[in-house]
Every structure is written in C-alpha cells, then in structure tokens.
Amino acid sequence: MRALATLRQLVGLSPAGIAIPLQTIEDGPRFSWRGVMIDTVRHFVTPATIRRQIDAMERVKLNTLHLHLSDDQGFRVESRRYPRLNAAGPFFTQAEIRDLVSYAADRGVRIVPEFDVPGHTTAIVKAYPEVGVVAKAKSFGQPQVALNPAAPATYRFLERLFGEMAPLFPDPHFHVGGDEVGAQVWDDAADVKALMAREKLADRKAVEGYFARRVAGIVRGLGKTMIGWEEVAAAGVPQDVVVQAWQTSNAMAAATAAGHRTIASAGYYLNLLRPADSMYAIDPAATAAAGLAPDYAAALKKTNPLLAGFITDALVDFPHAPLTAAQEKLLIGGEAPLWGEIASDELVDHHMWPRAAVLAERFWSRRDVTDPRDMYRRLAIVSDQLSATGLDDRATQARMAMRIAPDDDGAVAMLLSLTGPVRNMAHDHRIRAMLAGRTIVQSLNALADAAPVDSLTARRFADDAARYVAGERALAPSLAARLTAWRDNDARFARAAGAIRCWRRRCRPRRRSRRWRGRVPMRWRRSRRAGRCRRNGSRRRRRCSIRWRRRRRHRGGRSTPSSTHSPRRPDRQDRPGHPYAGRGWRKRAAIAPPPPLRIAPSPAVGGRARA
C-alpha cells in the first residue's frame, strides 16, 4: 500500500495522461508511528471531514489517526451505558465509529481513540457528578474539575465506560489523556485527603500517579496498551505505557530514559499555525529542539506576573544530551496534533494541509533530508495533488472570501494568497477573554481564519526574487507583472473593505455628519472638560443624552427615546419596510443584508439539517 502511494506521487497533473518514467525506488519508513490528531470536541468534526483526512493521509503515507473524543466541552461517542454523556452536544453514533474504522483500515490507517481522564472531564462530571470533584479554586475564571481518584464509583464507571468504547476501536492502543490536571482541584476533597494518608501519597502528583496506575490496570484488562500524555510518565506509570511528549523535546528524552515507548509531538502542533519549514526543521529524535529557550522563558516571566505563574519548567527546553541507541529504539514515531479551539469542521482541511504532508515526510524520511527550499518545491506539487483529489482546503478559502466580501471576493482572495494568520495562539481570542474571567464564542469567519497558514505564493515569489538577484534576469517580467497586480489590488481591496466596514460597523460610524449633529442640541452633549451633562449636570451618561440612548438601542435596548427629551426628526431608515428600520443610523453603503439561513431536512444525509 505504501508502494502504491509512492507510485501515485510520481503521477503528475497533466492533460496528456499518466506517464511515469522507468526507475527503481528503494524506500522504507524511519518510524512505525506516523500520525495526526484531530480534536473533535471543541468543535465537532463530521464523519465526512474525517474521511477526507483519511484519504489524504493515505496519499502521504501517514498511518495513524488519533481522535480526541472527550473533553470539558463534551463526550463525542454514543454511550448506551451512560447516555447522559451525550447530552452536551453532537456525537458519533457507534455505527458511524465502526464505519470510520473500517474506512480507515481499507486505506492503511488505524484509528486510536482518546478519552481524557482525570482532567478535562467537565462534561463527564456534569453528567455524572458522583464520579467527580468540583473545586472552589478556579483556573482562567472557571472552576477546576477532575474525576475523584478516591471514589470506588469512579473506577467502576471507567471500567464500564472503557469496556463499552474499547471494542469499537480494534487498534491495540487506547489513549487516556492524563494531562493538565488542576493544581488545586483535590485540595478541598476530604476523601482525597484520606486517600493520601492511607496510601502515603505526598502530593497531587503522587495522587495522579495512583490514579494513572489504576487506569492502566483497567486498560490492560481490556487487552489494550495504554497511551498517555507526558504527565503520566512523571506520575510513575508502568513501563508498558506509551508516552506522548507534547510540551518539549526534553519530555521525550525523559520518557525514553525511563524505558517508555514514546511518541514525539512537541514542535508539531498544527493549531499553532506555524509555517511548514519551522516544523520540518525539528527532528523527532532531537532532545532540545522544541519548546521555549531558557533565556526567552526567563524574559517572558519578567514581563507579566501572570506569565511567571504560567511558564513552568515543563515548557522550557533545556540543553540535553542526545538519545542513546537504546532510547532511539524506544522512540516509535511522531504525531501532529490539531486542537480545535480555532479549527471548526469547515477549517480542518485548511489548517491541517498541506503542512501535514511535510510532517509525513519528516516521520518517513531519513534524518538528513532537511533542505527547506527543496521541500517547498515538492510541497507545491503535493498540495495541488491533494486538492485535486478531494481535499477542501482551497474551496474553503474561496467560500470564506465570498462571505467576507460578496461584491468582490477576488480582491480578498488575492490578498489572502500572500498573507498568513498570526502565530502561536495569538489568534485564539478566548485566551484574552479567559484572562479577564469571561467566556466567549469566537466567530471563525475573519480574514485571519481564511488566510493560508503557509503562503506558497509568497514563498514562490521570494524564491524567484532571490534567483533574480543572483543573476537570472529573465525573471524580471514575471516579477514585475506580479508586483503590478498586487499593487493594483490595493485599491480594489480598499473598496471591498469599505463595504465590509459599512456592513459590520454600521452602528459605529467613524464620524457623525454635520446634519446628524444638528439633531442633538450642542448644550445637551456631555462636556469632556467638566465630565458632566450640560443639560442637567448629571455625571452619569445614561441619564443625560439622546446620543447614549441611540447607542443603547443598537445593543438591543429600548428603541424609544425618553419623554423628557425632544423628539428627533425621523430618519429614512425608520420608515416601515426599510432594511435598516429601527437601527437609528443612516445606511452607509449600498449593500443588502445577507439572506436568512434556511434549514431544511435532507433525506440524503439521514434527515440532518442542511443550509
């Protein structure tokens, strides 16, 4: 099957048909575990989307699909023994899981499930409170939640739940998470304190180790091999447990030194939106290649007290000796996770490919295959092949450009082809909200969401420019034509952006017109110097001006002015039937509101909703 994938990669896209030159290829994988992880919890991912990823994985010789199926936001597999688990949102039926497993097996891809315990279990504890602990302590404004390691009911629950889930996935590996347990989650639990005294457990880490060993026994009893994130290695689990190192290369070195078979994921996080060459440069066997440099981590701690508490030594990649020969044998491969905070079902293809193809080569090829320029040359070809054979990444970008600027999506598309999103979780707006103690739902329909993570167009131009500087003057017309097109697109994009501003910011125009100002007498306006209303002397803005009442109306408040104020002259948009009736602002651009979303049952997809 892998030989067939190699043969398919040799077939170019050409109207002349298939032509493969006569050649001999001797090749084999460096690692047996070559995978990607998809988070199906934070944003539910449909079976159709997962099938597309499996098809692409077959083409680039990835052989492991790790599905993250439970977290704080929900439990995504149908449970007939514990049906309340599925009350928190959409889920895969057991029939859909069996179909996905069969579909992947036909293409040489195994599916490994992950059900995260004891942390990341808010959905489980809400459904079955008797197995959990909800602490008074909070993390990012939310209470810390975990399973109760002292309750016998917890282990009976896991035996029955894992006993139901394990037969759905024939692969011998079963991932149980084990990461990011709240630091104070068990501090107020009397039964946990009694457990610590009885079992002579010194601290929270020792409690995690006790729980992980009990869970390892449950998984072993089901005939499976347990996988856990790197925290389980520090907790002291048996050596037959596979460890997935996710924070630094140091964690991979420590796990292999402890005798655990290990999967390297540090440095390969697709949701961090890093360019392909930065991940391509990290070798899975490197012991100090992924993580924060010590000097950089120390500088970050000085900038903000909150960062000082957040950046622990687990995130810092200290200098480390290379792996020994015995340790290299324990490194079974690499895996690239795609967490779902900013990756909705629509954006999975867009965020994963074509960068996952680069990591497929890193996990397959020899250690000395590291030339980024040659990698990008080949990546452009592979990207075209993947899009032509079913991936939805380019179609998604085109749809989003049309939604952002329906009047001129071409201007947006041209800009997006040259740009990229901000990196390293800066686009995850939930983080800033959590630091402020708030919870938001981020709309994933902005320019940063539609932009390619790694612009091959910009890479190609930079490469041609370097060749021109080196002496290839024949490239001058091509470079000039591209620069001219991008320069001319600026005015075109500005017009499209103006329409976007009018539609999205109609309630916050840049300046009020003189005609509008005349409708509110100057003496009623708030005095900036005095800080009080000139009409009644009030310091409270909400009591003193029509202008505040107009703003309040746009936020969903009352739409009628107070009787204490003089009635204003009606605007055009206040006439019945006007598209902007009741909004209080003049329409700023000739752009119609989008049509309402119509939902109708579709018999072709089993009665599910379709737009």
Secondary structure, DSSP 8 states (H G I E B T S, - for coil): -HHHHHHHHH----TT-------------S-SEEEEEEE-SSS---HHHHHHHHHHHHHHT--EEEEE-EETTEE-B--SSSGGGGGGS--B-HHHHHHHHHHHHTTT-EEEEE---SSS-HHHHHH-GGGEEEEEEEETTEEEEEE-TT-HHHHHHHHHHHHHHGGG--SSEEE-------TTTTTT-HHHHHHHHHHT--SHHHHHHHHHHHHHHHHHHTT-EEEEETHHHHTT--TTSEEEE-S-HHHHHHHHHTT--EEE-TT--GGG---HHHHHT--TT-SSSSSB-HHHHHHHHHH-HHHHHH--GGGB--------HHHHHHEEEEEEEE-SSS--GGGHHHHHTTHHHHHHHHHHS-TT---HHHHHHHHHHHHHHHHHTT--HHHHHHHHHHHH-TT-HHHHHHHHTT-----TTTT-HHHHHHHTT--------SHHHHS-SS-HHHHHHHHHHHHHHTT-GGGHHHHHHHHHHHHHHHHHHHHHHHHHHHHHSTTS-SS--HHHHTTS-GGGSB-TTT-SBTTT--S-GGGT-HHHHHHHHHTT---S--TTS------GGGSTT-TTTTS-S---SS---------EEEGGGTTEEE-
